[in-house]
Every structure is written in C-alpha cells, then in structure tokens.
Amino acid sequence: MRNEISGDRAWHWTNRIAEFDRNIGSDGYLEALRYVEGELKRIGVSNTRVVELPYSQPSWTGISGELWITEPFERRLGSWADAGTAIAINSRSAKVSAELIDVGAGDRDSDYEGKDVTGKIVLACAALNRVYPLAVFRRGAAGVVTCAPKWPGPVWEFPDHIGWQTIPAQGENGREPTWAFSVSWRTAEELRDLLRGGRKVTARVEIETRLVTPGTMQMLIGTIPGSSVANEAIVYTAHLDHMRGGANDDASGCANLLEMARAFLTLVKQGKIRRPARDIQFWFAPEVFGEYAYFARYPEERKKILINLNQEMVGEDQTKLGSAAIFERAPWSLPTYLNDVVRHFSEHVVDTNVGTINQHERFSDPIFAAMGSRDHFFSFMVPFYPTSDHEVFVFGPIGIPAVHATCFPDYNLHSNRDTIYNVDATQLRRIALIFAAAGYFVSAADQKVLPGLTSEVSSGSLSLLAKMKGIAGRRALAGDRDAVSVVRETWRYGAACVRSVSHFGRSPLVEASARRLEAAGQLAEEEIAGLLEASGAGGSNAETSERRDAALMRPGWKASLAGIIAGRPRVLPAEPRMGNALLFETDSLINGRRTVLEIFQVVQAESWLGGSPYYGPVTLAQVVARMKALAGAGLVEIATVR
C-alpha cells in the first residue's frame, strides 16, 4: 500500500474537481458528480450508483456576476468568474445601479440611524445572516456588498480573502431575497475611504443565477465488492459539494477516495493484497445533509455498515498554512477498536516522517510525492467533534463508529484562497495511506487479528485512563467531588473498547484484557478517592435531590429515525448552552437503558478529558433540561426507573 498510493495522482484529481462550482444540486455539482463517477469507472470501480435525495433548500446555480463602481469613476471591483465566492448562495438574478451606503457592521438597528437605504446598495461587514434581515427585508435595500470574514478574528488579518456567503432562501416582511456580493476587506476599505471623503459612490451589479425549487441532492456511491462477509461495509466518505475552488475543502478528500480505490484495485489485480472480505464503499455526498437524508430514507442501510472513515481538507500544505493533520476519534457513545486502528497507522507515518536529532533530520521511511513537499508530518489524534460527514454515522440512533481526518487550522477556509496552490501532494499521500491501511485492515479482519488488535486497543485504553487519572487527581486535590466518577466512566469506556474487538471472533484473550483494564481502573478510582479525602472535601458526590431525580429518568427515542433527523435540529439548546459537541453526544447517549444521571457522567468525563477550551463545561442541570426539551418536542419518551 505504501508503494502504490500516489499523492501526485490525488493532487491532479483535486485540481480537476476544484474547477467545478459544486453547490448542492447545482449544474456544476452534477457535472462534478458525473466526472467523479466516470473516473471511478475508468479505474475499475464498475459498481456505481447515484442516489437522488430530497433537499429542503433550493438548488442554486451561479452563472455570472460582476460588481462595478460607476461614480466618481468607473472600476470593476469583483467578478464571479475570478472568485467563486463572489456571489452569495441564493442570490437572485439582478441588474441594479444605485447609490452605495456604508452601514458599518450593519447588524444593529443603530447602524442604520439617519441613513435611508431603501432601493440603495448597502456596504456592510458583519455576518450576512445578521445583516440581510435588517438591510433588505426590513428596510428595503436593493442588495448587500459584504466583506464579512469567514474566519474568527479581525478582518484585517486576511485583507484579501473573499468569503463564501449565503443569503436566506425565503423572504420576510413581504419582501423577497435579492442578492449579496462578496468583496475583500481591502476593497471594502477603499470604498469606505471614498465615502468618508464625502464623495457619492454609485455601484452597478449584474448577476445571473438560477434557482430550482424544491431542490434535490445527489450522492454517488462506488463499491468494491467483498469476497465473503456480507452487510459489513467499510464506508469511506468525502463531501463533493462546495463553491468553485474548495480545493482543500473538500476536493482533496474526494481525490483521496479516488486514489485509494485505484490503489486497492491495482494491488488486488497484481496479487499483492487479497480482495477484501467486506465491501469497501466510496461515498461522494453533500456534506452532512446528504448522509442524514440517505439514512432517513433508507434506515435499514445503517445496519449494513461496519465503520466509516471520513476525509475533509486533507491536503493542506503544513508549512504554508501552519496546520497539522488531525484525526478525530469516535465519541464515547460508541466504544470501538477503530480509534486505535487509525492511531496505530498514523503513529507509524508520524514516527517515520518526523526527523529527530539522532537522524540529523532524515526520515527513517520517507513518504513523499514527486511534486510534493519534503516536510515533516505533524499529526495528532483529538476527541470527537461534529464538524463533517462523520457526525452522521456516529449519531446515536445511527450508531456507526467513525474516525474523521482533516487538517487544521486553515485560514483559507470558505474563501477564494482555498486553491490548489495550498495543496501538498505529499500530505495527500500520507493521509490516504493511513486511511487506506486502516480501512483495508478492518475489511479483511477475522479471528487471526484478535491477539494483536486486543493488545493495541488495550494499550490505547490504558493511555486514556492514565491521562484521566492525572486530570482527576489534580481536580480531586482541589476538592472536586466528581473526580471519582469520571475515572470510573473512563475505565468502563476503555473496557468496552477492548470488548468491541470480539466482533471479529471469540477469544479468552479479549475478556481477560478487558478485566485487567477494569481492575486497573478500580485501583485508579480508589487512589482518586484517597486524594479527595486528603483534600478535606470528603468522598465522592453525595446524593442530592437533583441527582436522585436524574437517576430515576430513563430517556429513549420515541420518533422514527427520519423523525429524529428532521426534528432534532429544531429543538433549541437550553440556556446556559452546552457546547455543540457535548450537546450532540448527550443526544447520542440516549438509548432507553441509560439514566439521565449516567448520560451526564459520560459527557462530563469526555469534557474533562477533552479539556475546557475544546468542549467547555457541562452540568447535570443542562443535561436534564436537554432531555425535557427533546421530550417536549415529542422525540423522546422519559420512563421512570422503578
């Protein structure tokens, strides 16, 4: 696999896919999908199908667009032909010439005081979802020229980025949506200089677009059939949709899927690897929306998938962008061997592609691409976060373990600067190799892998326990009485991960390893309890009415899978809000067996291990409020434990 995987081929595919304007359901998306399907067939994946799915938004296609100022002089400020982010999604066709009015940020009523913007073009730089209702729907502006950033922080840090924006698909206050045009912060400041000098500025906008209502989505699935094990597919995913450009996000992931498919088939044909026992599938989908719609329409399909490996933004040049390759673990709601399988292969690539002092900066097994960098491979594993297509698979009612590969930070995200010039063929090759090896290992796994896999998973679980023991020890000495329960949840989770290996066969080794982990966890628990006593705080958490009530509440999903998928996003989080990841995990832990107190204790342990900057805090009151909100929406039924 190491010798066959090519970062150069993946780089060329990235470049080609990035040329398409790939908004969901658009003409360009369909062209990209047909191109990828053709490439799958060309490399030998003959089993392909396109799945048509409903989409709640219009299918929007950008055709052309330009922004000019015509007074006090004539100058073209932007063109959709030059920047695929220039026209905001859902913009209507328009041909407008009007005075330009600067409203500053434009997201507060005070920004419009003393300014008549009716029929005029507004220049604003706050987030467009806050500007548009105030400027267009409430005050009748003709449209918006926006320099809103797509990255947290001051806009002047990236003065030439043109952000990818969206306006509402539906109107308000009797007014229909019109258009918005994105410019860089530098261009916006040049316009503001003219306006601050007291000069009247007239702008002209010409835009052509097409909307199709209702919209549709399309998902492409290619399959390499397995030889013997049915209904346990290995599913690789990458989202095909994006603006024109979007080289890292996510043409790179789609390209790596093509390259892995080519490598698998080539090696099987050459007799260097066996045909996988399980199906290997490659899904090219609209990000998150596509997979949710697929499982809502075909709920039985989730029972035919063993694991998911998702790739998004995997080709970033680490030197140019200051980024690292990141592998996101599956959440604790799905204890699995998969995290440690990916960790094993990623650690190998890191260990052999980061120079050390004794090697004099030489790599022990360099993995480069012919036209790629010779950079180090900086990479690490992080806790789960719902940021891409993998979130759909790990969502509790779907319940498929998934690991997500990405690179971060990327300051070009969702801007015109996400181009092929920031994609490194070497990094594409390394991540493709890690995921190809991990997926193939699982696809071929049987009884023979049990000793090695059990050892690997046990090692990973003991590492997590050791880390949590250190965190809990410090918190115990500070008098935090939850320190004991988080250690307990950690060893329980680790033991469940070890037992997940039994999917591939029976062996006393697995249960013995799980029991040794439980024994080590109980010793760690006793040690933390001793530290808590030494702090003067007493033992673990005393019974309170809040905890007693939570221990008697057992939530279970009441709605169908389609109903859950449709209804859950409408249930707003209670205040104070949990972070998105913990909110997602709280919902995923609902299974009709855990009590609300048990759900809280699991997410609290995940929160401690992930750290406050990553996850933020969580309280029992927040979890209780979330359960009641889901029950109030008719999605969950809360039984009383007797």
C-alpha positions as CSV (number, residue, x, y, z in Angstrom):
1,M,0.0,0.0,0.0
2,R,2.8,2.4,0.9
3,N,4.4,1.9,-2.5
4,E,1.2,2.1,-4.5
5,I,-0.6,5.1,-3.0
6,S,0.2,8.3,-5.1
7,G,-0.1,11.8,-3.8
8,D,0.6,13.1,-7.3
9,R,-2.5,11.4,-8.8
10,A,-4.6,12.7,-5.9
11,W,-3.2,16.2,-6.4
12,H,-4.3,16.2,-10.0
13,W,-7.7,14.9,-9.1
14,T,-8.0,17.6,-6.5
15,N,-7.2,20.3,-9.1
16,R,-9.8,18.9,-11.5
17,I,-12.6,18.6,-9.0
18,A,-11.9,22.1,-7.7
19,E,-12.7,23.6,-11.1
20,F,-16.4,22.8,-10.7
21,D,-18.8,25.1,-8.9
22,R,-20.3,22.5,-6.6
23,N,-23.2,24.0,-4.7
24,I,-25.7,21.2,-3.7
25,G,-27.9,20.2,-6.6
26,S,-26.4,22.9,-8.9
27,D,-25.5,22.3,-12.5
28,G,-21.8,22.4,-11.5
29,Y,-22.4,19.8,-8.7
30,L,-24.0,17.4,-11.2
31,E,-21.1,17.9,-13.6
32,A,-18.6,17.2,-10.9
33,L,-20.6,14.1,-9.8
34,R,-20.6,12.8,-13.4
35,Y,-16.9,13.4,-13.7
36,V,-16.1,11.5,-10.5
37,E,-18.4,8.7,-11.5
38,G,-16.5,8.5,-14.8
39,E,-13.2,8.4,-13.0
40,L,-14.4,5.6,-10.8
41,K,-15.4,3.5,-13.8
42,R,-12.1,4.3,-15.6
43,I,-10.0,3.0,-12.7
44,G,-12.1,-0.2,-12.4
45,V,-15.0,0.5,-9.9
46,S,-17.8,-0.8,-12.1
47,N,-20.4,-0.9,-9.4
48,T,-21.5,2.7,-9.1
49,R,-24.9,4.3,-8.4
50,V,-26.3,7.8,-7.9
51,V,-28.9,8.2,-5.2
52,E,-31.4,11.1,-5.5
53,L,-32.4,12.7,-2.2
54,P,-34.7,15.5,-1.1
55,Y,-33.3,18.8,-0.1
56,S,-35.0,21.4,2.0
57,Q,-33.3,24.3,0.2
58,P,-33.5,25.4,-3.5
59,S,-30.8,24.1,-5.8
60,W,-28.8,27.2,-6.7
61,T,-26.6,27.7,-9.7
62,G,-24.4,30.7,-10.2
63,I,-23.9,31.7,-13.8
64,S,-22.2,35.1,-13.9
65,G,-21.8,38.3,-11.9
66,E,-19.8,41.5,-11.7
67,L,-19.7,44.4,-9.3
68,W,-18.6,47.9,-10.6
69,I,-18.5,51.4,-9.2
70,T,-19.6,53.9,-11.9
71,E,-19.3,57.1,-9.9
72,P,-17.0,59.0,-9.1
73,F,-15.1,56.9,-11.6
74,E,-15.5,53.5,-13.3
75,R,-13.8,50.4,-11.9
76,R,-14.7,46.8,-11.7
77,L,-14.4,45.6,-8.1
78,G,-15.2,42.0,-8.4
79,S,-16.2,39.1,-10.7
80,W,-17.7,35.7,-10.1
81,A,-15.5,34.5,-13.0
82,D,-12.5,35.5,-10.9
83,A,-13.7,34.4,-7.5
84,G,-16.1,31.5,-7.0
85,T,-17.1,33.0,-3.6
86,A,-18.2,36.4,-5.0
87,I,-21.9,35.8,-5.3
88,A,-23.7,34.7,-2.2
89,I,-25.7,31.5,-2.5
90,N,-29.4,32.0,-3.1
91,S,-28.8,35.4,-4.8
92,R,-31.3,36.1,-7.5
93,S,-30.5,37.5,-10.9
94,A,-30.2,41.2,-10.8
95,K,-29.2,44.3,-12.9
96,V,-29.0,47.2,-10.5
97,S,-27.4,50.6,-10.4
98,A,-27.8,52.5,-7.1
99,E,-26.0,54.6,-4.5
100,L,-23.7,52.8,-2.1
101,I,-24.4,53.4,1.6
102,D,-21.9,52.4,4.3
103,V,-23.6,51.0,7.4
104,G,-20.5,49.8,9.2
105,A,-21.1,46.4,10.6
106,G,-24.7,46.5,9.6
107,D,-26.0,44.0,12.2
108,R,-27.6,46.5,14.6
109,D,-30.5,48.9,14.2
110,S,-28.2,51.7,15.3
111,D,-26.0,51.2,12.2
112,Y,-28.9,52.5,10.1
113,E,-29.9,55.5,12.1
114,G,-30.1,58.6,9.9
115,K,-29.5,56.6,6.7
116,D,-32.1,55.9,4.0
117,V,-31.1,52.6,2.4
118,T,-34.4,51.9,0.6
119,G,-33.6,51.0,-3.0
120,K,-29.8,51.5,-2.4
121,I,-26.9,49.2,-2.1
122,V,-25.6,48.6,1.5
123,L,-21.9,48.1,2.3
124,A,-21.6,46.0,5.5
125,C,-19.1,43.7,7.1
126,A,-20.8,41.8,9.8
127,A,-22.1,38.3,9.3
128,L,-24.5,38.3,6.4
129,N,-27.2,36.3,8.2
130,R,-27.5,39.2,10.7
131,V,-27.1,42.0,8.1
132,Y,-29.5,40.8,5.5
133,P,-32.8,40.8,7.5
134,L,-32.1,44.4,8.8
135,A,-31.0,45.8,5.4
136,V,-33.1,44.1,2.8
137,F,-36.1,42.6,4.5
138,R,-36.8,45.4,7.0
139,R,-35.5,48.5,5.2
140,G,-35.8,47.6,1.5
141,A,-32.2,47.8,0.4
142,A,-31.6,46.7,-3.1
143,G,-28.8,44.3,-2.1
144,V,-25.7,44.0,0.1
145,V,-22.0,44.3,-0.7
146,T,-20.3,42.3,2.1
147,C,-16.8,41.9,3.3
148,A,-17.8,39.6,6.2
149,P,-14.9,37.4,7.2
150,K,-15.1,33.6,7.2
151,W,-12.6,33.2,10.0
152,P,-12.9,34.3,13.6
153,G,-10.9,37.3,14.4
154,P,-10.2,40.7,12.9
155,V,-11.0,41.0,9.2
156,W,-7.8,42.9,8.6
157,E,-5.7,39.8,9.4
158,F,-6.7,38.4,6.0
159,P,-7.4,41.6,3.9
160,D,-7.6,39.9,0.5
161,H,-9.9,37.0,1.4
162,I,-13.3,37.0,-0.3
163,G,-15.6,34.9,1.9
164,W,-18.2,32.4,0.8
165,Q,-21.6,33.7,1.9
166,T,-25.3,32.7,1.9
167,I,-28.5,34.8,2.0
168,P,-31.9,33.4,3.1
169,A,-33.7,31.4,0.6
170,Q,-37.1,32.7,1.7
171,G,-38.2,36.3,2.1
172,E,-39.6,38.2,5.2
173,N,-41.9,41.2,5.8
174,G,-43.4,40.8,2.3
175,R,-40.0,41.3,0.7
176,E,-38.2,38.6,-1.4
177,P,-34.5,38.0,-1.2
178,T,-32.4,39.9,-3.8
179,W,-28.6,39.4,-3.8
180,A,-25.4,39.8,-2.0
181,F,-21.9,40.3,-3.5
182,S,-18.7,39.5,-1.5
183,V,-15.6,41.6,-1.7
184,S,-12.3,41.6,0.3
185,W,-11.8,43.8,3.4
186,R,-9.2,45.7,1.4
187,T,-11.7,46.5,-1.3
188,A,-14.4,47.5,1.3
189,E,-11.9,49.9,2.9
190,E,-11.1,51.5,-0.4
191,L,-14.9,52.1,-0.9
192,R,-15.1,53.5,2.7
193,D,-12.3,55.9,2.1
194,L,-14.2,57.4,-0.8
195,L,-17.4,57.6,1.3
196,R,-15.6,59.1,4.3
197,G,-14.2,61.8,1.9
198,G,-17.8,62.9,1.3
199,R,-17.9,61.6,-2.3
200,K,-21.1,59.9,-3.6
201,V,-20.4,56.4,-4.8
202,T,-22.7,54.7,-7.3
203,A,-22.4,50.9,-7.8
204,R,-23.6,48.7,-10.6
205,V,-24.3,45.0,-10.1
206,E,-25.2,42.5,-12.8
207,I,-25.8,38.9,-11.6
208,E,-27.3,35.9,-13.4
209,T,-28.3,32.8,-11.4
210,R,-30.8,30.0,-11.5
211,L,-32.9,28.5,-8.6
212,V,-34.8,25.3,-8.7
213,T,-37.4,24.7,-6.1
214,P,-37.7,22.3,-4.5
215,G,-34.1,21.4,-4.5
216,T,-32.6,18.0,-4.8
217,M,-29.4,16.3,-3.7
218,Q,-27.4,13.6,-5.3
219,M,-25.0,11.2,-3.7
220,L,-22.6,8.9,-5.6
221,I,-21.7,5.5,-4.2
222,G,-19.0,3.3,-5.7
223,T,-18.4,-0.2,-4.3
224,I,-15.6,-2.7,-4.4
225,P,-17.4,-6.0,-3.6
226,G,-16.1,-8.0,-0.7
227,S,-15.3,-11.7,-1.1
228,S,-17.1,-13.3,1.9
229,V,-18.6,-11.1,4.6
230,A,-22.0,-9.5,3.8
231,N,-23.6,-6.4,5.3
232,E,-20.5,-5.1,7.0
233,A,-19.3,-2.4,4.6
234,I,-16.3,-0.2,5.1
235,V,-17.5,3.2,4.0
236,Y,-15.1,6.0,3.0
237,T,-16.7,9.4,2.7
238,A,-15.8,12.9,1.4
239,H,-18.2,15.7,0.6
240,L,-18.4,16.7,-3.0
241,D,-20.3,19.9,-2.6
242,H,-18.6,23.3,-2.3
243,M,-18.0,26.6,-4.1
244,R,-15.8,26.7,-7.2
245,G,-12.4,26.3,-5.8
246,G,-12.7,24.5,-2.5
247,A,-9.5,22.6,-3.3
248,N,-8.8,21.5,0.3
249,D,-12.5,21.7,1.3
250,D,-13.2,19.1,0.0
251,A,-11.8,18.3,-3.4
252,S,-8.8,16.9,-1.6
253,G,-10.9,14.3,0.3
254,C,-12.8,13.3,-2.9
255,A,-9.5,12.9,-4.7
256,N,-8.0,10.7,-2.0
257,L,-11.1,8.4,-2.2
258,L,-10.4,8.0,-5.9
259,E,-6.8,7.3,-5.3
260,M,-7.5,4.7,-2.6
261,A,-10.0,3.0,-4.8
262,R,-7.4,2.9,-7.6
263,A,-4.7,1.5,-5.3
264,F,-6.9,-1.2,-3.8
265,L,-7.9,-2.5,-7.3
266,T,-4.4,-2.3,-8.6
267,L,-2.9,-4.3,-5.7
268,V,-5.7,-6.9,-5.9
269,K,-5.1,-7.3,-9.6
270,Q,-1.4,-7.6,-9.1
271,G,-2.0,-10.2,-6.4
272,K,-0.2,-8.2,-3.7
273,I,-3.2,-8.0,-1.5
274,R,-6.3,-10.2,-1.2
275,R,-9.7,-9.0,-2.3
276,P,-11.2,-7.5,0.9
277,A,-13.6,-9.8,2.7
278,R,-16.1,-7.0,3.2
279,D,-17.4,-4.4,0.8
280,I,-15.4,-1.2,0.5
281,Q,-17.6,1.7,-0.5
282,F,-16.8,5.3,-1.5
283,W,-19.5,7.9,-0.8
284,F,-19.3,11.3,-2.5
285,A,-22.1,13.3,-0.8
286,P,-23.4,16.7,0.0
287,E,-21.8,17.4,3.4
288,V,-23.8,16.1,6.3
289,F,-27.2,16.9,4.6
290,G,-26.6,14.0,2.2
291,E,-25.9,11.3,4.7
292,Y,-28.7,12.4,7.0
293,A,-31.2,12.3,4.1
294,Y,-29.9,8.9,3.0
295,F,-30.4,7.3,6.4
296,A,-33.7,9.0,6.9
297,R,-34.9,7.5,3.6
298,Y,-33.1,4.1,3.9
299,P,-32.9,3.5,7.7
300,E,-32.1,-0.2,7.3
301,E,-28.9,0.6,5.5
302,R,-27.2,1.6,8.7
303,K,-27.2,-2.0,9.8
304,K,-25.1,-2.9,6.8
305,I,-22.2,-0.7,7.6
306,L,-19.4,-1.6,9.9
307,I,-17.3,1.6,10.1
308,N,-16.9,5.0,8.4
309,L,-13.6,6.8,7.6
310,N,-14.2,10.4,6.6
311,Q,-11.8,12.8,4.9
312,E,-12.1,16.5,4.7
313,M,-9.4,19.1,4.0
314,V,-6.7,16.5,4.0
315,G,-4.2,18.1,1.5
316,E,-3.1,21.2,3.3
317,D,0.5,22.4,2.9
318,Q,1.5,22.4,6.6
319,T,4.3,24.9,6.1
320,K,2.3,27.4,4.2
321,L,-0.8,27.2,6.5
322,G,0.8,26.3,9.8
323,S,-1.6,23.4,10.1
324,A,-1.4,19.8,11.3
325,A,-3.1,16.6,10.3
326,I,-5.8,15.8,12.8
327,F,-7.6,12.5,13.3
328,E,-10.9,12.8,15.3
329,R,-11.7,9.8,17.5
330,A,-15.2,8.3,17.6
331,P,-17.2,9.5,20.6
332,W,-17.6,7.6,23.9
333,S,-21.2,6.8,23.0
334,L,-19.6,4.3,20.5
335,P,-16.8,2.4,22.2
336,T,-14.8,0.9,19.3
337,Y,-11.5,-0.6,18.3
338,L,-11.4,1.8,15.3
339,N,-9.7,4.7,17.1
340,D,-6.7,2.5,17.9
341,V,-6.5,1.0,14.4
342,V,-6.2,4.5,13.0
343,R,-3.8,5.6,15.8
344,H,-1.6,2.6,15.0
345,F,-1.1,3.5,11.4
346,S,-0.9,7.3,11.9
347,E,1.7,6.9,14.6
348,H,3.8,4.8,12.2
349,V,3.7,7.5,9.5
350,V,4.5,10.2,12.1
351,D,7.3,8.3,13.6
352,T,8.9,7.6,10.2
353,N,8.3,11.1,8.8
354,V,9.4,13.4,11.5
355,G,13.2,14.0,11.7
356,T,14.9,13.6,15.1
357,I,18.2,14.7,16.4
358,N,19.9,11.3,16.1
359,Q,18.7,11.1,12.5
360,H,20.0,14.5,11.6
361,E,16.6,15.5,10.3
362,R,16.4,12.5,8.0
363,F,13.2,10.4,7.9
364,S,13.5,6.7,8.6
365,D,10.9,5.8,6.0
366,P,10.2,9.0,4.0
367,I,6.8,9.2,2.3
368,F,7.0,11.9,-0.3
369,A,5.2,12.8,-3.6
370,A,7.2,13.6,-6.7
371,M,5.7,17.1,-6.9
372,G,5.1,17.5,-3.1
373,S,7.0,18.9,-0.2
374,R,9.6,17.1,1.9
375,D,8.1,18.5,5.1
376,H,7.7,16.7,8.4
377,F,4.3,15.1,9.1
378,F,2.8,16.8,12.1
379,S,-0.2,15.0,13.3
380,F,-2.2,14.0,16.4
381,M,-5.5,12.5,17.5
382,V,-8.1,14.6,19.1
383,P,-11.5,13.9,20.7
384,F,-14.7,13.7,18.7
385,Y,-16.2,16.9,17.3
386,P,-19.2,17.1,15.0
387,T,-17.7,19.1,12.1
388,S,-18.2,17.0,9.0
389,D,-19.9,13.9,7.4
390,H,-18.6,11.5,10.2
391,E,-21.1,13.1,12.6
392,V,-24.0,11.5,10.8
393,F,-22.6,8.0,11.2
394,V,-21.8,8.3,14.9
395,F,-25.1,9.9,15.8
396,G,-26.6,7.6,18.4
397,P,-29.7,6.3,16.5
398,I,-27.5,5.5,13.5
399,G,-24.6,4.2,15.6
400,I,-21.7,3.5,13.2
401,P,-18.2,4.1,14.5
402,A,-16.3,6.7,12.5
403,V,-13.0,8.5,12.5
404,H,-12.5,11.8,10.8
405,A,-9.3,13.0,9.1
406,T,-8.7,16.7,8.5
407,C,-6.0,19.4,8.7
408,F,-6.3,22.5,10.8
409,P,-6.1,25.4,11.1
410,D,-6.9,26.5,7.6
411,Y,-7.1,30.3,7.3
412,N,-8.3,30.0,3.7
413,L,-11.4,28.0,4.7
414,H,-14.6,29.1,2.8
415,S,-12.8,31.8,0.9
416,N,-11.4,32.4,-2.6
417,R,-7.9,31.5,-1.3
418,D,-8.8,27.8,-0.9
419,T,-6.9,26.8,-4.1
420,I,-4.8,24.1,-5.4
421,Y,-1.7,26.2,-4.6
422,N,-2.2,25.4,-0.9
423,V,-2.5,21.6,-1.5
424,D,0.6,19.5,-0.9
425,A,0.7,16.1,-2.7
426,T,3.0,14.7,0.0
427,Q,0.4,15.3,2.7
428,L,-2.3,13.9,0.5
429,R,-0.3,10.7,0.1
430,R,0.4,10.3,3.8
431,I,-3.3,10.7,4.9
432,A,-4.5,8.5,2.0
433,L,-2.0,5.8,3.1
434,I,-3.1,5.9,6.8
435,F,-6.8,5.6,5.9
436,A,-6.3,3.0,3.1
437,A,-4.3,0.8,5.6
438,A,-6.8,1.3,8.4
439,G,-9.9,0.6,6.2
440,Y,-8.3,-2.4,4.5
441,F,-7.2,-3.9,7.8
442,V,-10.8,-3.8,9.1
443,S,-12.2,-5.0,5.7
444,A,-10.0,-8.2,6.0
445,A,-10.1,-8.7,9.7
446,D,-11.0,-12.1,11.2
447,Q,-10.2,-14.3,14.1
448,K,-6.4,-14.1,13.4
449,V,-6.2,-10.4,14.3
450,L,-7.6,-10.8,17.8
451,P,-4.3,-11.0,19.7
452,G,-2.7,-8.0,18.1
453,L,-5.8,-5.9,17.9
454,T,-6.7,-6.6,21.5
455,S,-3.2,-5.6,22.6
456,E,-3.4,-2.4,20.6
457,V,-6.8,-1.4,21.9
458,S,-5.9,-2.2,25.5
459,S,-2.8,-0.1,25.2
460,G,-4.8,2.9,23.9
461,S,-7.4,2.5,26.6
462,L,-4.8,2.4,29.3
463,S,-3.3,5.6,27.9
464,L,-6.6,7.3,28.2
465,L,-7.1,6.0,31.7
466,A,-3.6,7.3,32.7
467,K,-4.4,10.7,31.3
468,M,-7.7,10.9,33.0
469,K,-6.1,9.8,36.3
470,G,-3.7,12.7,36.1
471,I,-6.6,15.2,35.4
472,A,-8.9,13.7,38.1
473,G,-6.0,13.7,40.6
474,R,-5.5,17.4,40.2
475,R,-9.2,18.1,40.4
476,A,-9.6,15.9,43.5
477,L,-6.9,17.8,45.3
478,A,-8.8,20.9,44.5
479,G,-11.9,19.3,46.2
480,D,-13.9,18.4,43.0
481,R,-16.1,15.5,44.1
482,D,-16.8,14.4,40.5
483,A,-13.2,13.2,40.2
484,V,-14.1,9.6,41.1
485,S,-17.0,9.2,38.7
486,V,-15.0,10.5,35.7
487,V,-12.3,7.9,36.3
488,R,-15.0,5.2,36.6
489,E,-16.5,6.2,33.3
490,T,-13.1,6.2,31.7
491,W,-12.2,2.6,32.6
492,R,-15.7,1.5,31.7
493,Y,-15.3,3.1,28.3
494,G,-11.9,1.6,27.8
495,A,-13.1,-1.9,28.7
496,A,-16.0,-1.6,26.3
497,C,-13.5,-0.6,23.5
498,V,-11.5,-3.8,24.2
499,R,-14.6,-5.9,24.1
500,S,-15.5,-4.4,20.8
501,V,-12.7,-6.4,19.3
502,S,-14.9,-9.5,19.8
503,H,-16.8,-8.5,16.7
504,F,-14.1,-10.4,14.7
505,G,-14.2,-13.6,16.8
506,R,-14.2,-15.2,20.2
507,S,-11.1,-15.4,22.3
508,P,-10.4,-15.6,26.1
509,L,-7.7,-13.0,25.4
510,V,-10.2,-10.3,24.8
511,E,-12.2,-10.8,28.0
512,A,-9.1,-11.2,30.1
513,S,-7.7,-8.0,28.7
514,A,-10.9,-6.1,29.5
515,R,-10.9,-7.5,33.0
516,R,-7.3,-6.4,33.6
517,L,-8.3,-2.9,32.4
518,E,-11.3,-2.8,34.8
519,A,-9.0,-3.9,37.7
520,A,-6.5,-1.1,36.9
521,G,-9.4,1.4,36.6
522,Q,-10.8,0.4,40.0
523,L,-7.3,0.8,41.6
524,A,-7.1,4.3,40.0
525,E,-10.6,5.1,41.3
526,E,-9.6,4.2,44.8
527,E,-6.5,6.3,44.5
528,I,-8.5,9.3,43.4
529,A,-11.0,8.8,46.3
530,G,-8.0,8.9,48.6
531,L,-6.8,12.2,47.2
532,L,-10.3,13.6,47.6
533,E,-10.3,12.6,51.3
534,A,-6.9,14.2,51.7
535,S,-8.3,17.4,50.2
536,G,-10.8,17.6,53.0
537,A,-13.8,17.5,50.6
538,G,-14.9,14.1,51.7
539,G,-15.8,11.2,49.5
540,S,-17.4,11.2,46.0
541,N,-20.6,13.2,45.2
542,A,-23.2,12.9,47.9
543,E,-26.8,12.2,47.0
544,T,-28.7,15.3,46.2
545,S,-32.4,15.7,45.1
546,E,-31.1,16.7,41.6
547,R,-29.0,13.5,41.3
548,R,-31.7,11.3,42.7
549,D,-34.3,12.6,40.2
550,A,-31.8,12.3,37.3
551,A,-31.1,8.6,38.3
552,L,-34.8,7.9,38.0
553,M,-35.2,9.3,34.5
554,R,-34.5,6.9,31.6
555,P,-34.9,8.6,28.2
556,G,-35.5,6.6,25.0
557,W,-36.1,7.8,21.4
558,K,-39.8,7.8,20.6
559,A,-39.8,9.1,17.0
560,S,-38.6,7.2,13.9
561,L,-35.1,7.8,12.6
562,A,-36.5,10.1,9.9
563,G,-38.5,12.0,12.6
564,I,-35.4,12.3,14.8
565,I,-33.3,13.6,12.0
566,A,-35.9,16.1,11.0
567,G,-36.9,17.2,14.5
568,R,-33.7,17.3,16.5
569,P,-32.3,20.5,14.8
570,R,-35.5,22.4,15.7
571,V,-35.0,21.7,19.5
572,L,-33.0,24.7,20.7
573,P,-30.4,24.1,23.4
574,A,-31.4,25.3,26.9
575,E,-29.6,28.2,28.5
576,P,-26.8,28.2,29.5
577,R,-25.9,26.4,26.4
578,M,-23.7,23.3,26.2
579,G,-21.0,23.3,23.5
580,N,-22.1,21.7,20.2
581,A,-20.1,18.6,20.7
582,L,-21.4,17.8,24.2
583,L,-24.9,18.5,23.1
584,F,-24.5,16.1,20.2
585,E,-23.0,13.5,22.4
586,T,-25.7,13.9,25.1
587,D,-28.4,13.1,22.4
588,S,-26.3,10.2,21.1
589,L,-26.1,8.6,24.5
590,I,-29.9,8.2,24.6
591,N,-30.7,4.5,24.2
592,G,-33.6,3.6,26.5
593,R,-31.2,2.0,29.0
594,R,-29.0,4.8,30.4
595,T,-30.5,7.1,33.0
596,V,-30.1,10.9,32.7
597,L,-27.5,10.8,35.5
598,E,-25.5,8.2,33.7
599,I,-25.6,10.2,30.4
600,F,-24.3,13.2,32.4
601,Q,-21.5,11.3,33.9
602,V,-20.3,10.1,30.5
603,V,-20.3,13.5,28.9
604,Q,-18.7,15.0,31.9
605,A,-15.9,12.5,31.7
606,E,-15.5,13.3,27.9
607,S,-15.5,17.0,28.8
608,W,-12.7,16.6,31.4
609,L,-10.6,14.6,29.1
610,G,-11.1,16.9,26.1
611,G,-10.5,20.0,28.2
612,S,-12.4,23.1,28.7
613,P,-11.1,25.0,25.6
614,Y,-12.2,22.1,23.4
615,Y,-15.5,21.1,24.8
616,G,-16.4,23.6,27.5
617,P,-18.1,22.6,30.8
618,V,-21.3,20.6,31.3
619,T,-23.7,20.4,34.2
620,L,-26.3,17.9,35.2
621,A,-29.0,20.7,35.0
622,Q,-28.1,21.2,31.3
623,V,-28.4,17.5,30.6
624,V,-31.8,17.3,32.4
625,A,-33.0,20.4,30.5
626,R,-32.0,18.9,27.2
627,M,-33.9,15.6,27.9
628,K,-37.0,17.6,28.8
629,A,-36.7,19.7,25.7
630,L,-36.5,16.6,23.5
631,A,-39.4,15.1,25.3
632,G,-41.4,18.3,24.9
633,A,-40.8,18.1,21.1
634,G,-42.2,14.5,21.0
635,L,-38.9,13.0,20.1
636,V,-38.0,11.3,23.4
637,E,-40.0,9.5,26.0
638,I,-38.7,9.6,29.6
639,A,-39.5,6.5,31.6
640,T,-39.3,6.3,35.4
641,V,-36.9,3.8,36.9
642,R,-38.6,1.7,39.5
